[in-house]
Amino acid sequence: MQRDDVEILEREACFRGFYQLDRLQLRHRQFAGGMGPQLSRELFVRHDAVCVLPYDPQRDSVVLIEQFRVGALDKSASPWLLELVAGLIDKDEAPEEVARREAVEEAGVTLGSLWPISQYYPSPGGSDERVHLFIGRCDSEGVGGVHGLAEEGEDIRVHVWPLEDALDAVKDGRIDNAASIIALQWLALNRAEVRGLWS
């Protein structure tokens, strides 16, 4: 089925701020062939995001960041999550530019080559956000400390871990957000090729 198989009957702006929330009245074609009943759906309208896993192929280590996340406040023992470097595409920038800028701002890391992993919808049942996911080549020597932009309230602690330790953290649930899990598992599957080309 295609976009033409959806009929938007009404779109209402419920909230406008840094993010947006719209309410849509719609119908869509069903697999049996006809149009289904009218549905009411809220849509969280977000800028697309860029996530990048800085990887040091010489040391076989990754750079992860730790920061407070309000979305984890009610459902985790700690709302400070281990994550990838990330940012929103909220100006006229290519995803690769966002990856490089955010790596410097959030982790103090300069990225070399970027390896695109995937583009995906993290929560398409209620959000239009699309994530551009990368591995970025880096030198992790001397990387660490606390970074982030004060004007954005960022307080980001930087960690350098051996890749095997990061994979163990995925296994035992210490790393529990989608972009990080996807990138680390992708790197585990493709490590030999990445190291061969980047070493």
Z-matrix of the N, CA and C atoms (Angstrom, degrees):
N
C 1 1.455
C 2 1.523 1 109.36
N 3 1.323 2 115.34 1 159.81
C 4 1.458 3 121.63 2 -174.11
C 5 1.535 4 110.67 3 -124.45
N 6 1.326 5 115.39 4 175.08
C 7 1.474 6 121.15 5 177.44
C 8 1.527 7 111.21 6 -56.34
N 9 1.348 8 117.91 7 -32.35
C 10 1.474 9 121.60 8 179.89
C 11 1.524 10 112.73 9 -66.28
N 12 1.329 11 117.88 10 -12.73
C 13 1.462 12 121.59 11 179.31
C 14 1.525 13 111.93 12 -86.68
N 15 1.336 14 117.21 13 8.11
C 16 1.471 15 122.63 14 176.05
C 17 1.520 16 108.30 15 -117.60
N 18 1.309 17 116.37 16 131.42
C 19 1.470 18 122.59 17 178.65
C 20 1.528 19 108.68 18 -113.66
N 21 1.344 20 116.68 19 113.60
C 22 1.467 21 121.37 20 177.50
C 23 1.527 22 107.49 21 -86.04
N 24 1.323 23 116.76 22 115.98
C 25 1.463 24 121.40 23 -179.11
C 26 1.521 25 111.19 24 -88.12
N 27 1.328 26 116.09 25 -33.73
C 28 1.472 27 120.50 26 -179.74
C 29 1.522 28 108.57 27 -160.32
N 30 1.326 29 116.16 28 144.16
C 31 1.473 30 120.97 29 175.11
C 32 1.519 31 107.42 30 -133.36
N 33 1.330 32 115.92 31 118.55
C 34 1.467 33 122.24 32 -175.83
C 35 1.523 34 109.34 33 -114.18
N 36 1.329 35 116.19 34 133.27
C 37 1.458 36 121.33 35 175.89
C 38 1.522 37 108.24 36 -83.34
N 39 1.322 38 117.04 37 111.24
C 40 1.464 39 121.33 38 -178.39
C 41 1.527 40 112.22 39 -89.83
N 42 1.335 41 116.27 40 -32.59
C 43 1.459 42 120.82 41 -178.53
C 44 1.517 43 109.10 42 -152.15
N 45 1.332 44 116.40 43 139.19
C 46 1.463 45 121.80 44 175.58
C 47 1.516 46 108.18 45 -133.06
N 48 1.306 47 116.16 46 115.61
C 49 1.460 48 123.68 47 175.86
C 50 1.511 49 106.84 48 -148.80
N 51 1.342 50 116.78 49 -142.58
C 52 1.462 51 118.75 50 173.71
C 53 1.520 52 108.85 51 -61.30
N 54 1.338 53 116.11 52 -39.77
C 55 1.459 54 122.77 53 170.46
C 56 1.516 55 108.57 54 -104.98
N 57 1.315 56 115.87 55 172.83
C 58 1.452 57 121.28 56 179.56
C 59 1.518 58 109.20 57 -133.11
N 60 1.324 59 115.47 58 152.45
C 61 1.458 60 121.74 59 172.54
C 62 1.515 61 107.96 60 -129.98
N 63 1.323 62 116.00 61 123.11
C 64 1.464 63 122.37 62 177.77
C 65 1.523 64 109.02 63 -114.91
N 66 1.341 65 116.17 64 150.34
C 67 1.463 66 121.67 65 171.61
C 68 1.522 67 107.49 66 -113.21
N 69 1.327 68 115.77 67 124.05
C 70 1.462 69 121.22 68 -179.01
C 71 1.524 70 110.30 69 -111.00
N 72 1.337 71 115.27 70 136.57
C 73 1.457 72 122.22 71 166.90
C 74 1.523 73 105.13 72 -103.26
N 75 1.323 74 116.80 73 122.12
C 76 1.458 75 118.72 74 -173.86
C 77 1.532 76 111.64 75 -148.93
N 78 1.309 77 113.34 76 165.44
C 79 1.465 78 122.03 77 170.95
C 80 1.519 79 106.61 78 -133.52
N 81 1.328 80 116.32 79 150.86
C 82 1.467 81 118.28 80 175.29
C 83 1.525 82 110.05 81 -139.41
N 84 1.314 83 114.52 82 155.24
C 85 1.454 84 120.72 83 179.03
C 86 1.524 85 109.29 84 -64.56
N 87 1.321 86 115.51 85 140.67
C 88 1.454 87 120.63 86 178.88
C 89 1.529 88 109.72 87 -98.93
N 90 1.317 89 115.73 88 163.91
C 91 1.456 90 119.57 89 -177.18
C 92 1.525 91 111.88 90 -63.82
N 93 1.331 92 117.78 91 -24.15
C 94 1.465 93 121.01 92 177.46
C 95 1.529 94 112.00 93 -73.93
N 96 1.352 95 116.84 94 -14.61
C 97 1.461 96 120.20 95 174.70
C 98 1.507 97 116.34 96 121.74
N 99 1.313 98 119.87 97 -36.35
C 100 1.460 99 121.45 98 -177.73
C 101 1.519 100 112.20 99 -87.97
N 102 1.347 101 115.09 100 174.04
C 103 1.460 102 120.25 101 176.38
C 104 1.528 103 109.57 102 -79.42
N 105 1.321 104 116.07 103 139.73
C 106 1.454 105 121.05 104 179.71
C 107 1.517 106 111.82 105 -81.73
N 108 1.327 107 117.15 106 -176.12
C 109 1.466 108 121.20 107 -179.45
C 110 1.525 109 111.38 108 -72.29
N 111 1.329 110 116.12 109 164.57
C 112 1.464 111 120.65 110 176.14
C 113 1.527 112 109.07 111 -67.30
N 114 1.334 113 115.56 112 133.63
C 115 1.459 114 122.84 113 179.22
C 116 1.522 115 109.28 114 -119.53
N 117 1.318 116 116.12 115 148.43
C 118 1.455 117 121.96 116 173.00
C 119 1.526 118 107.10 117 -111.41
N 120 1.347 119 116.92 118 123.63
C 121 1.459 120 121.75 119 -178.02
C 122 1.519 121 110.41 120 -134.97
N 123 1.343 122 116.42 121 133.30
C 124 1.454 123 120.71 122 171.90
C 125 1.527 124 108.01 123 -87.52
N 126 1.328 125 115.24 124 141.09
C 127 1.459 126 121.22 125 -179.31
C 128 1.531 127 109.22 126 -126.14
N 129 1.318 128 116.13 127 120.52
C 130 1.457 129 122.66 128 174.91
C 131 1.526 130 106.45 129 -82.28
N 132 1.334 131 116.80 130 113.30
C 133 1.467 132 122.56 131 -175.43
C 134 1.524 133 108.10 132 -96.76
N 135 1.331 134 115.66 133 115.71
C 136 1.458 135 121.30 134 -175.91
C 137 1.518 136 110.61 135 -126.66
N 138 1.333 137 115.61 136 157.14
C 139 1.456 138 119.73 137 167.21
C 140 1.528 139 107.61 138 -66.04
N 141 1.321 140 116.88 139 152.66
C 142 1.450 141 119.99 140 172.52
C 143 1.527 142 108.97 141 -68.11
N 144 1.327 143 115.64 142 155.47
C 145 1.462 144 121.20 143 -175.40
C 146 1.522 145 110.68 144 -118.17
N 147 1.319 146 114.61 145 158.14
C 148 1.460 147 122.75 146 174.38
C 149 1.522 148 107.14 147 -123.95
N 150 1.325 149 116.18 148 130.13
C 151 1.466 150 121.61 149 174.70
C 152 1.517 151 107.88 150 -124.69
N 153 1.330 152 116.38 151 138.26
C 154 1.463 153 120.20 152 -179.08
C 155 1.526 154 109.44 153 -138.38
N 156 1.332 155 114.97 154 135.03
C 157 1.455 156 122.13 155 175.06
C 158 1.525 157 108.39 156 -100.51
N 159 1.341 158 118.78 157 104.33
C 160 1.456 159 119.73 158 175.67
C 161 1.532 160 109.84 159 -67.48
N 162 1.334 161 115.49 160 127.98
C 163 1.469 162 121.48 161 -175.58
C 164 1.517 163 109.55 162 -129.10
N 165 1.319 164 115.07 163 130.63
C 166 1.462 165 122.50 164 177.12
C 167 1.529 166 107.32 165 -102.10
N 168 1.334 167 118.05 166 102.85
C 169 1.469 168 119.66 167 -176.28
C 170 1.527 169 113.47 168 -70.17
N 171 1.323 170 117.80 169 -24.27
C 172 1.467 171 120.34 170 179.18
C 173 1.534 172 110.54 171 -69.14
N 174 1.319 173 116.61 172 -42.14
C 175 1.466 174 121.68 173 -178.09
C 176 1.524 175 112.77 174 -97.42
N 177 1.343 176 117.39 175 -5.70
C 178 1.466 177 123.18 176 -176.04
C 179 1.531 178 109.95 177 53.99
N 180 1.341 179 114.69 178 46.65
C 181 1.459 180 120.52 179 -178.40
C 182 1.524 181 110.52 180 -126.40
N 183 1.330 182 114.88 181 157.86
C 184 1.462 183 121.47 182 179.94
C 185 1.517 184 109.51 183 -121.83
N 186 1.328 185 115.20 184 153.63
C 187 1.456 186 121.97 185 176.33
C 188 1.525 187 107.56 186 -105.68
N 189 1.316 188 115.93 187 120.76
C 190 1.460 189 122.63 188 178.48
C 191 1.524 190 108.88 189 -118.53
N 192 1.325 191 115.42 190 154.38
C 193 1.463 192 119.19 191 177.00
C 194 1.523 193 109.40 192 -117.74
N 195 1.312 194 114.77 193 155.13
C 196 1.464 195 121.87 194 179.18
C 197 1.520 196 107.84 195 -127.07
N 198 1.352 197 115.32 196 127.21
C 199 1.456 198 118.76 197 178.71
C 200 1.526 199 110.39 198 -154.34
N 201 1.326 200 115.35 199 162.35
C 202 1.464 201 122.26 200 178.19
C 203 1.525 202 109.81 201 -69.62
N 204 1.348 203 116.48 202 136.13
C 205 1.460 204 123.02 203 177.92
C 206 1.522 205 109.46 204 -131.06
N 207 1.328 206 116.57 205 114.96
C 208 1.456 207 121.26 206 -176.49
C 209 1.530 208 111.62 207 -62.13
N 210 1.323 209 117.65 208 -29.67
C 211 1.465 210 120.27 209 179.90
C 212 1.511 211 113.74 210 -65.08
N 213 1.329 212 117.43 211 -20.32
C 214 1.468 213 121.74 212 179.99
C 215 1.523 214 112.03 213 -97.52
N 216 1.317 215 118.09 214 2.40
C 217 1.467 216 122.23 215 -172.21
C 218 1.531 217 112.93 216 -60.33
N 219 1.329 218 117.50 217 -44.82
C 220 1.465 219 120.75 218 -173.95
C 221 1.524 220 114.10 219 -92.31
N 222 1.341 221 117.90 220 -9.32
C 223 1.466 222 118.59 221 -171.97
C 224 1.519 223 114.63 222 -123.34
N 225 1.330 224 118.23 223 4.81
C 226 1.464 225 121.57 224 179.66
C 227 1.520 226 110.09 225 -130.70
N 228 1.331 227 114.98 226 153.63
C 229 1.461 228 119.41 227 176.09
C 230 1.522 229 110.37 228 -62.78
N 231 1.349 230 116.04 229 -33.48
C 232 1.463 231 120.89 230 176.48
C 233 1.526 232 108.74 231 -135.97
N 234 1.329 233 117.87 232 129.58
C 235 1.468 234 120.24 233 176.86
C 236 1.526 235 113.63 234 -84.31
N 237 1.350 236 118.41 235 11.74
C 238 1.462 237 121.70 236 171.84
C 239 1.525 238 106.81 237 -92.97
N 240 1.323 239 116.72 238 114.08
C 241 1.460 240 121.86 239 -173.72
C 242 1.520 241 111.83 240 -107.13
N 243 1.328 242 115.53 241 148.20
C 244 1.461 243 122.76 242 170.06
C 245 1.519 244 107.43 243 -88.05
N 246 1.332 245 115.62 244 125.45
C 247 1.463 246 120.13 245 -171.04
C 248 1.521 247 111.49 246 -143.27
N 249 1.334 248 113.56 247 179.41
C 250 1.454 249 121.78 248 170.02
C 251 1.520 250 109.48 249 -85.37
N 252 1.307 251 116.20 250 161.84
C 253 1.463 252 121.62 251 166.29
C 254 1.530 253 106.60 252 -62.37
N 255 1.331 254 117.06 253 136.15
C 256 1.469 255 118.80 254 -176.31
C 257 1.517 256 111.19 255 -154.33
N 258 1.323 257 115.20 256 157.75
C 259 1.458 258 121.35 257 176.11
C 260 1.513 259 110.19 258 -164.81
N 261 1.319 260 115.19 259 166.23
C 262 1.461 261 121.43 260 -179.58
C 263 1.517 262 110.57 261 -95.43
N 264 1.315 263 115.36 262 147.53
C 265 1.466 264 120.90 263 172.31
C 266 1.525 265 105.94 264 -87.09
N 267 1.332 266 116.24 265 86.81
C 268 1.461 267 119.86 266 -175.13
C 269 1.519 268 113.14 267 -112.62
N 270 1.349 269 116.38 268 7.48
C 271 1.459 270 121.49 269 171.40
C 272 1.519 271 107.19 270 -138.82
N 273 1.308 272 115.82 271 -172.83
C 274 1.465 273 120.30 272 -177.35
C 275 1.531 274 109.21 273 -80.25
N 276 1.332 275 116.34 274 76.75
C 277 1.460 276 122.28 275 -179.91
C 278 1.522 277 109.31 276 -131.17
N 279 1.324 278 115.86 277 146.01
C 280 1.456 279 120.93 278 171.77
C 281 1.525 280 108.55 279 -75.27
N 282 1.334 281 118.34 280 152.09
C 283 1.469 282 119.95 281 178.47
C 284 1.526 283 113.09 282 -53.79
N 285 1.317 284 117.48 283 -37.72
C 286 1.465 285 120.54 284 179.82
C 287 1.533 286 111.47 285 -63.24
N 288 1.322 287 116.61 286 -37.45
C 289 1.469 288 120.47 287 178.08
C 290 1.527 289 110.65 288 -65.51
N 291 1.331 290 116.41 289 -40.74
C 292 1.464 291 120.77 290 178.67
C 293 1.529 292 109.77 291 -63.10
N 294 1.339 293 117.12 292 -43.47
C 295 1.466 294 120.92 293 179.64
C 296 1.523 295 110.59 294 -57.87
N 297 1.324 296 116.70 295 -46.48
C 298 1.465 297 120.31 296 -178.06
C 299 1.529 298 111.82 297 -67.00
N 300 1.331 299 116.38 298 -43.30
C 301 1.467 300 120.61 299 -179.44
C 302 1.527 301 110.99 300 -63.62
N 303 1.324 302 116.08 301 -47.00
C 304 1.462 303 119.80 302 -177.27
C 305 1.529 304 111.89 303 -66.99
N 306 1.330 305 117.75 304 -33.19
C 307 1.468 306 120.07 305 178.24
C 308 1.526 307 110.70 306 -61.10
N 309 1.326 308 117.00 307 -39.79
C 310 1.466 309 120.88 308 177.82
C 311 1.527 310 110.24 309 -70.31
N 312 1.352 311 117.19 310 -47.23
C 313 1.465 312 120.90 311 -176.21
C 314 1.521 313 112.60 312 -65.90
N 315 1.327 314 116.98 313 -43.33
C 316 1.466 315 120.45 314 -171.66
C 317 1.517 316 114.09 315 -92.12
N 318 1.351 317 116.93 316 -26.05
C 319 1.460 318 118.24 317 -174.01
C 320 1.523 319 114.24 318 -131.42
N 321 1.327 320 118.26 319 -3.25
C 322 1.451 321 120.17 320 -177.66
C 323 1.517 322 113.17 321 65.54
N 324 1.321 323 116.41 322 29.35
C 325 1.467 324 122.64 323 -175.24
C 326 1.524 325 110.18 324 -115.12
N 327 1.331 326 116.14 325 134.61
C 328 1.459 327 121.10 326 172.37
C 329 1.524 328 107.97 327 -98.43
N 330 1.326 329 116.00 328 126.17
C 331 1.457 330 121.14 329 -177.50
C 332 1.521 331 110.77 330 -92.44
N 333 1.321 332 115.49 331 140.87
C 334 1.460 333 121.81 332 170.71
C 335 1.511 334 108.62 333 -90.53
N 336 1.313 335 116.88 334 -120.09
C 337 1.464 336 121.59 335 -179.65
C 338 1.519 337 110.99 336 -63.06
N 339 1.328 338 115.42 337 145.58
C 340 1.463 339 121.97 338 173.65
C 341 1.526 340 108.38 339 -112.66
N 342 1.312 341 115.80 340 136.35
C 343 1.466 342 122.43 341 179.82
C 344 1.527 343 107.07 342 -115.89
N 345 1.338 344 118.78 343 109.02
C 346 1.468 345 119.63 344 179.30
C 347 1.529 346 110.64 345 -68.20
N 348 1.315 347 116.74 346 129.31
C 349 1.463 348 122.22 347 178.49
C 350 1.518 349 110.61 348 -94.67
N 351 1.345 350 115.90 349 -53.65
C 352 1.461 351 119.76 350 -170.93
C 353 1.520 352 110.11 351 -168.34
N 354 1.307 353 115.14 352 163.00
C 355 1.467 354 123.02 353 164.29
C 356 1.514 355 105.85 354 -124.34
N 357 1.336 356 116.90 355 134.63
C 358 1.469 357 118.59 356 -176.18
C 359 1.533 358 110.41 357 -154.51
N 360 1.343 359 114.33 358 162.28
C 361 1.462 360 122.06 359 173.93
C 362 1.533 361 107.84 360 -95.41
N 363 1.342 362 119.39 361 117.78
C 364 1.462 363 119.82 362 -178.99
C 365 1.523 364 114.13 363 -73.24
N 366 1.329 365 117.72 364 -26.81
C 367 1.467 366 119.91 365 -177.51
C 368 1.533 367 110.26 366 -153.56
N 369 1.350 368 117.56 367 67.01
C 370 1.466 369 120.57 368 -172.07
C 371 1.523 370 115.03 369 -70.56
N 372 1.329 371 117.74 370 -7.93
C 373 1.458 372 119.39 371 175.93
C 374 1.519 373 113.07 372 -69.39
N 375 1.336 374 117.76 373 -17.78
C 376 1.455 375 118.60 374 -178.08
C 377 1.515 376 114.80 375 -152.68
N 378 1.350 377 118.47 376 3.52
C 379 1.460 378 121.33 377 -178.64
C 380 1.524 379 109.82 378 -138.88
N 381 1.340 380 115.68 379 146.83
C 382 1.472 381 119.71 380 178.51
C 383 1.524 382 111.95 381 -96.95
N 384 1.321 383 118.00 382 7.04
C 385 1.466 384 121.00 383 -178.88
C 386 1.521 385 110.80 384 -62.70
N 387 1.331 386 115.67 385 138.66
C 388 1.459 387 122.94 386 174.03
C 389 1.528 388 107.56 387 -122.75
N 390 1.316 389 116.36 388 135.65
C 391 1.460 390 122.11 389 -177.15
C 392 1.520 391 109.71 390 -105.24
N 393 1.332 392 115.83 391 132.93
C 394 1.463 393 123.38 392 172.26
C 395 1.519 394 106.09 393 -101.74
N 396 1.328 395 116.89 394 117.59
C 397 1.459 396 121.47 395 -171.71
C 398 1.529 397 110.69 396 -112.56
N 399 1.336 398 115.81 397 131.61
C 400 1.469 399 122.64 398 -176.60
C 401 1.524 400 111.54 399 -133.60
N 402 1.335 401 115.15 400 157.33
C 403 1.462 402 123.54 401 159.75
C 404 1.528 403 105.27 402 -105.25
N 405 1.330 404 117.52 403 136.11
C 406 1.457 405 120.73 404 178.78
C 407 1.519 406 111.15 405 -120.74
N 408 1.314 407 115.75 406 129.52
C 409 1.464 408 119.95 407 179.10
C 410 1.523 409 109.79 408 -71.58
N 411 1.337 410 116.22 409 135.16
C 412 1.463 411 119.65 410 179.53
C 413 1.522 412 110.66 411 -149.53
N 414 1.318 413 115.25 412 168.87
C 415 1.454 414 123.73 413 169.84
C 416 1.527 415 105.48 414 -108.01
N 417 1.332 416 117.09 415 115.21
C 418 1.470 417 120.41 416 -173.86
C 419 1.523 418 113.50 417 -89.73
N 420 1.322 419 118.20 418 1.44
C 421 1.464 420 120.04 419 -179.60
C 422 1.528 421 110.20 420 -63.63
N 423 1.326 422 116.28 421 126.95
C 424 1.455 423 121.75 422 178.01
C 425 1.520 424 114.98 423 78.52
N 426 1.326 425 117.65 424 2.29
C 427 1.469 426 121.29 425 -178.67
C 428 1.526 427 109.26 426 -78.24
N 429 1.319 428 116.51 427 138.98
C 430 1.467 429 121.38 428 178.40
C 431 1.512 430 110.09 429 160.71
N 432 1.317 431 116.00 430 -165.56
C 433 1.459 432 120.94 431 178.14
C 434 1.509 433 113.07 432 90.37
N 435 1.326 434 114.38 433 -166.62
C 436 1.465 435 122.47 434 -179.91
C 437 1.517 436 107.88 435 -116.28
N 438 1.332 437 115.98 436 131.15
C 439 1.458 438 121.87 437 -175.40
C 440 1.523 439 110.24 438 -132.52
N 441 1.329 440 115.19 439 -173.20
C 442 1.463 441 122.29 440 178.33
C 443 1.508 442 111.08 441 116.61
N 444 1.335 443 114.32 442 163.80
C 445 1.462 444 120.65 443 -179.70
C 446 1.526 445 109.96 444 -91.32
N 447 1.329 446 116.11 445 121.29
C 448 1.467 447 120.67 446 -179.30
C 449 1.518 448 111.38 447 -59.07
N 450 1.362 449 117.02 448 -37.87
C 451 1.470 450 119.94 449 -178.22
C 452 1.521 451 112.88 450 -67.30
N 453 1.329 452 117.18 451 -16.30
C 454 1.467 453 121.03 452 176.34
C 455 1.528 454 111.09 453 -103.72
N 456 1.328 455 117.29 454 7.30
C 457 1.461 456 121.19 455 178.99
C 458 1.513 457 113.38 456 69.11
N 459 1.335 458 117.62 457 22.24
C 460 1.463 459 120.54 458 -176.88
C 461 1.525 460 110.69 459 -81.34
N 462 1.312 461 115.69 460 135.63
C 463 1.455 462 124.11 461 177.27
C 464 1.520 463 105.25 462 -138.86
N 465 1.328 464 116.94 463 92.07
C 466 1.465 465 122.71 464 -165.91
C 467 1.521 466 109.84 465 -119.88
N 468 1.333 467 116.14 466 119.98
C 469 1.460 468 121.02 467 175.92
C 470 1.527 469 109.09 468 -93.98
N 471 1.321 470 115.87 469 135.39
C 472 1.462 471 122.04 470 -175.20
C 473 1.525 472 110.00 471 -103.92
N 474 1.341 473 115.46 472 135.43
C 475 1.461 474 122.48 473 178.44
C 476 1.525 475 109.36 474 -123.46
N 477 1.310 476 116.83 475 142.03
C 478 1.467 477 122.36 476 169.63
C 479 1.524 478 106.45 477 -114.95
N 480 1.343 479 115.08 478 119.97
C 481 1.465 480 120.60 479 -177.60
C 482 1.518 481 110.13 480 -124.25
N 483 1.329 482 117.66 481 145.51
C 484 1.461 483 119.14 482 166.01
C 485 1.538 484 108.64 483 -57.54
N 486 1.312 485 116.81 484 142.44
C 487 1.467 486 119.43 485 -178.57
C 488 1.527 487 111.55 486 -54.02
N 489 1.328 488 117.54 487 -39.41
C 490 1.477 489 119.66 488 -179.04
C 491 1.527 490 111.42 489 -61.57
N 492 1.316 491 117.81 490 -37.31
C 493 1.471 492 120.38 491 177.97
C 494 1.523 493 110.96 492 -66.05
N 495 1.348 494 117.32 493 -39.64
C 496 1.466 495 120.93 494 177.89
C 497 1.526 496 110.52 495 -65.26
N 498 1.327 497 117.04 496 -39.32
C 499 1.471 498 120.18 497 177.96
C 500 1.525 499 110.66 498 -66.05
N 501 1.332 500 117.83 499 -37.42
C 502 1.468 501 120.86 500 174.94
C 503 1.526 502 110.90 501 -62.51
N 504 1.337 503 116.34 502 -36.93
C 505 1.470 504 120.36 503 179.61
C 506 1.531 505 111.20 504 -69.05
N 507 1.331 506 117.29 505 -29.99
C 508 1.469 507 119.80 506 172.46
C 509 1.522 508 108.95 507 -67.67
N 510 1.328 509 116.25 508 -45.20
C 511 1.479 510 121.14 509 -177.98
C 512 1.517 511 112.24 510 -59.60
N 513 1.342 512 116.61 511 -43.11
C 514 1.466 513 118.48 512 -175.03
C 515 1.529 514 113.55 513 -93.48
N 516 1.336 515 117.32 514 4.17
C 517 1.465 516 120.16 515 172.64
C 518 1.509 517 115.77 516 89.94
N 519 1.334 518 118.53 517 1.42
C 520 1.466 519 118.72 518 176.76
C 521 1.519 520 111.08 519 -68.04
N 522 1.311 521 117.84 520 -32.13
C 523 1.464 522 122.34 521 171.03
C 524 1.514 523 106.46 522 -102.56
N 525 1.339 524 115.80 523 113.08
C 526 1.468 525 119.20 524 -170.37
C 527 1.535 526 113.27 525 -135.51
N 528 1.329 527 116.12 526 34.71
C 529 1.463 528 119.05 527 175.27
C 530 1.530 529 108.04 528 -122.45
N 531 1.328 530 114.95 529 148.62
C 532 1.463 531 121.50 530 -166.68
C 533 1.522 532 113.84 531 -59.73
N 534 1.322 533 118.30 532 -50.40
C 535 1.462 534 120.28 533 -175.21
C 536 1.526 535 111.32 534 -59.39
N 537 1.326 536 116.60 535 -42.42
C 538 1.462 537 120.41 536 -179.09
C 539 1.522 538 111.06 537 -66.01
N 540 1.324 539 116.78 538 -44.47
C 541 1.461 540 120.55 539 179.60
C 542 1.527 541 110.71 540 -61.86
N 543 1.333 542 116.34 541 -46.39
C 544 1.470 543 120.10 542 -179.00
C 545 1.524 544 110.57 543 -61.39
N 546 1.337 545 117.15 544 -48.30
C 547 1.468 546 120.35 545 -176.68
C 548 1.519 547 111.75 546 -65.03
N 549 1.317 548 117.60 547 -43.48
C 550 1.463 549 120.32 548 -178.62
C 551 1.526 550 111.67 549 -67.52
N 552 1.328 551 116.59 550 -40.68
C 553 1.464 552 118.80 551 177.91
C 554 1.531 553 110.64 552 -67.69
N 555 1.337 554 117.14 553 -37.54
C 556 1.470 555 120.19 554 176.81
C 557 1.530 556 109.64 555 -61.45
N 558 1.342 557 116.18 556 -44.59
C 559 1.457 558 119.54 557 -179.49
C 560 1.529 559 110.78 558 -64.77
N 561 1.325 560 117.85 559 -38.66
C 562 1.461 561 120.34 560 177.34
C 563 1.530 562 110.72 561 -59.60
N 564 1.323 563 117.33 562 -40.14
C 565 1.465 564 121.78 563 -179.61
C 566 1.524 565 112.74 564 -73.74
N 567 1.338 566 117.02 565 -29.02
C 568 1.465 567 121.49 566 -172.71
C 569 1.528 568 113.39 567 -115.55
N 570 1.316 569 117.13 568 13.71
C 571 1.463 570 121.73 569 -173.78
C 572 1.527 571 112.25 570 -56.14
N 573 1.316 572 117.58 571 -46.53
C 574 1.465 573 119.90 572 -176.05
C 575 1.525 574 110.99 573 -61.37
N 576 1.331 575 117.57 574 -43.25
C 577 1.460 576 120.89 575 179.77
C 578 1.532 577 110.94 576 -66.31
N 579 1.331 578 116.65 577 -44.67
C 580 1.467 579 120.13 578 -179.44
C 581 1.529 580 110.45 579 -62.71
N 582 1.314 581 117.04 580 -46.42
C 583 1.476 582 119.72 581 -179.65
C 584 1.517 583 111.12 582 -65.90
N 585 1.326 584 116.24 583 -35.99
C 586 1.467 585 119.61 584 178.75
C 587 1.517 586 112.50 585 -63.09
N 588 1.328 587 116.08 586 -38.68
C 589 1.475 588 119.59 587 -178.87
C 590 1.520 589 112.46 588 -83.81
N 591 1.320 590 118.25 589 -29.47
C 592 1.458 591 121.59 590 -174.58
C 593 1.529 592 113.60 591 -98.66
N 594 1.312 593 119.01 592 -7.61
C 595 1.477 594 120.34 593 -177.43
C 596 1.520 595 110.25 594 -97.72
